Amino acid sequence: MIGRTLAIARAEFRIQTRNRWLASATLLMLLFALALTFAGSAPTGTLGVDLLTVAVASMTTLSVYLAPFLALMIAFDAVAGEAERGTLGLVLTYPLSRFEMLLGKFCAHLLVLAIAIAVGLGSAGLAAALAGGAGPASLMALASLITTAILLGASFLALGYAASALSGSGSGAAGLAVGLWLVLVVLYDLGLLGALVFDDGGAFTKHLFPWLLAANPADAFRLWNVAASQEVALVSGMAGAGAALPFWAAPLSLVLWPVLAFLLAWALFRKVEP
């Protein structure tokens, strides 16, 4: 099983490299991270924190939008595109299970995403440290940010596979992927904000709202990075939401999401006709 999975992963990684997806994703992440790092450097003097701390808070906001988007753009074609091009049936004639095929694609795509995130955020963090100093806490916050951004990307990779398996065509999978991004990254928080305003400090705000934040991978990512550093919590303004939850809630959510989403994608992939 491992040998077949690695063979698929190697082939898929070569495809992503040849299509310049690796270079494009890395460059996009790097440019946005550098721009946000130095554009958001003003609060350092006001808050009394180093530039890297402010950069991590800015890059957390960037990652919650960009990492899921890049993951979905890599993943949406994984099943629907193969079926549409007629290559899915050919691949499945080999002694290869659908689980192994999907796992191989996941490993390759996750490696592409991890390189883009580590190089992009790491380079911006290094530039911030050289320009404005960095303490041990901010360096740990940067390491936590890179790790959790990769986990967030893994969640949306698997969700992208589920969307791809559910759609009958590449264009339909692309539309469903964009819809997933809008719902989980943008509209979910807007809905919670509307519920907060309507509740006006009631039971929803005090008891249910923090858990609904942790249930969303994008918000769990934010909460985990808030919990990783009090300085980042101060800059980001999410200290209150993070303090209302046990320390394990956001990490557990972000670790479970890739596993559960991958199992969902596999279950849907098993129903796809080659």
Backbone hydrogen bonds, N-H to C=O, Kabsch-Sander energy under -0.5 kcal/mol:
donor,donor_aa,acceptor,acceptor_aa,energy
5,T,1,M,-2.5
6,L,2,I,-2.6
7,A,3,G,-1.9
8,I,4,R,-2.0
9,A,5,T,-2.4
10,R,6,L,-2.8
11,A,7,A,-2.1
12,E,8,I,-2.7
13,F,9,A,-2.5
14,R,10,R,-2.1
15,I,11,A,-1.8
16,Q,12,E,-2.4
17,T,13,F,-2.2
18,R,14,R,-2.8
19,N,15,I,-2.3
20,R,17,T,-1.3
21,W,16,Q,-2.0
22,L,16,Q,-1.0
24,S,20,R,-2.4
25,A,21,W,-2.7
26,T,22,L,-2.1
27,L,23,A,-2.4
28,L,24,S,-2.5
29,M,25,A,-2.3
30,L,26,T,-2.4
31,L,27,L,-2.6
32,F,28,L,-2.1
33,A,29,M,-2.2
34,L,30,L,-2.6
35,A,31,L,-2.3
36,L,32,F,-2.5
37,T,33,A,-2.2
38,F,34,L,-2.0
39,A,35,A,-2.0
40,G,36,L,-1.8
41,S,38,F,-0.8
44,T,41,S,-1.3
45,G,42,A,-0.8
46,T,42,A,-0.6
47,L,43,P,-2.8
48,G,44,T,-1.3
49,V,44,T,-1.3
51,L,132,G,-0.9
52,L,133,G,-1.2
54,V,50,D,-1.4
55,A,51,L,-2.6
56,V,52,L,-2.6
57,A,53,T,-1.9
58,S,54,V,-2.2
59,M,55,A,-3.0
60,T,56,V,-1.9
61,T,57,A,-1.4
62,L,58,S,-1.9
63,S,59,M,-2.9
64,V,60,T,-1.9
65,Y,61,T,-0.7
65,Y,62,L,-1.0
66,L,62,L,-3.1
67,A,63,S,-1.7
69,F,65,Y,-1.2
70,L,66,L,-2.8
71,A,67,A,-2.3
72,L,68,P,-2.5
73,M,69,F,-2.1
74,I,70,L,-1.7
75,A,71,A,-2.1
76,F,72,L,-2.2
78,A,75,A,-2.1
81,G,77,D,-0.7
82,E,77,D,-0.7
83,A,79,V,-2.4
84,E,80,A,-2.5
85,R,81,G,-2.3
86,G,82,E,-0.7
87,T,82,E,-1.4
88,L,82,E,-1.6
89,G,274,P,-0.7
90,L,86,G,-0.6
91,V,87,T,-2.5
92,L,88,L,-2.2
93,T,89,G,-0.5
93,T,90,L,-1.0
94,Y,91,V,-1.4
96,L,94,Y,-2.8
101,M,97,S,-2.1
102,L,98,R,-2.6
103,L,99,F,-2.7
104,G,100,E,-2.3
105,K,101,M,-2.0
106,F,102,L,-2.4
107,C,103,L,-2.4
108,A,104,G,-2.1
109,H,105,K,-2.9
110,L,106,F,-2.6
111,L,107,C,-1.9
112,V,108,A,-2.1
113,L,109,H,-2.4
114,A,110,L,-2.9
115,I,111,L,-2.4
116,A,112,V,-2.1
117,I,113,L,-2.6
118,A,114,A,-2.9
119,V,115,I,-2.6
120,G,116,A,-2.3
121,L,117,I,-2.5
122,G,117,I,-0.6
122,G,118,A,-1.6
123,S,119,V,-2.1
124,A,120,G,-1.8
125,G,121,L,-2.6
126,L,122,G,-2.4
127,A,123,S,-2.4
128,A,124,A,-2.2
129,A,125,G,-2.4
130,L,126,L,-2.4
131,A,127,A,-1.9
132,G,128,A,-2.8
133,G,129,A,-1.7
139,L,135,G,-2.0
140,M,136,P,-2.2
141,A,137,A,-2.1
142,L,138,S,-2.0
143,A,139,L,-2.1
144,S,140,M,-2.5
145,L,141,A,-2.4
146,I,142,L,-2.3
147,T,143,A,-2.2
148,T,144,S,-2.8
149,A,145,L,-2.3
150,I,146,I,-1.7
151,L,147,T,-1.8
152,L,148,T,-2.6
153,G,149,A,-2.5
154,A,150,I,-2.4
155,S,151,L,-2.0
156,F,152,L,-1.8
157,L,153,G,-2.2
158,A,154,A,-2.1
159,L,155,S,-2.0
160,G,156,F,-2.1
161,Y,157,L,-2.0
162,A,158,A,-2.0
163,A,159,L,-2.3
164,S,160,G,-2.3
165,A,161,Y,-2.7
166,L,162,A,-1.8
167,S,163,A,-1.3
173,A,169,S,-2.1
174,A,170,G,-2.2
175,G,171,S,-2.2
176,L,172,G,-2.2
177,A,173,A,-2.3
178,V,174,A,-2.3
179,G,175,G,-2.1
180,L,176,L,-2.3
181,W,177,A,-2.2
182,L,178,V,-2.5
183,V,179,G,-2.5
184,L,180,L,-2.7
185,V,181,W,-2.2
186,V,181,W,-0.7
186,V,182,L,-1.3
187,L,182,L,-3.4
188,Y,183,V,-2.2
190,L,186,V,-1.5
191,G,187,L,-2.6
192,L,188,Y,-2.1
193,L,189,D,-2.5
194,G,190,L,-2.3
195,A,191,G,-2.1
196,L,192,L,-2.3
197,V,193,L,-2.2
198,F,194,G,-2.2
199,D,195,A,-2.4
200,D,196,L,-2.1
201,G,196,L,-0.5
206,K,202,G,-1.8
207,H,203,A,-2.8
208,L,203,A,-1.0
208,L,204,F,-0.5
209,F,204,F,-3.1
212,L,208,L,-2.1
213,L,209,F,-1.9
214,A,210,P,-2.0
215,A,211,W,-1.5
216,N,212,L,-0.6
216,N,213,L,-1.2
220,A,216,N,-2.9
221,F,217,P,-2.0
222,R,218,A,-1.6
223,L,219,D,-2.8
224,W,220,A,-2.4
225,N,221,F,-1.8
226,V,222,R,-1.9
227,A,223,L,-2.4
228,A,224,W,-1.4
229,S,225,N,-0.6
229,S,226,V,-0.9
233,A,229,S,-2.0
234,L,230,Q,-2.1
235,V,231,E,-2.2
236,S,232,V,-3.0
237,G,233,A,-1.9
238,M,233,A,-0.6
239,A,233,A,-0.7
242,G,238,M,-2.0
243,A,239,A,-2.2
244,A,240,G,-1.0
245,L,242,G,-1.1
249,A,246,P,-1.5
252,L,248,W,-2.3
253,S,249,A,-2.1
254,L,250,A,-2.4
255,V,251,P,-2.0
256,L,252,L,-2.4
257,W,253,S,-2.1
259,V,255,V,-0.8
260,L,256,L,-2.8
261,A,257,W,-2.7
262,F,258,P,-2.0
263,L,259,V,-2.2
264,L,260,L,-2.1
265,A,261,A,-2.4
266,W,262,F,-2.5
267,A,263,L,-2.3
268,L,264,L,-2.3
269,F,265,A,-2.6
270,R,266,W,-1.9
271,K,268,L,-1.1
272,V,269,F,-1.4
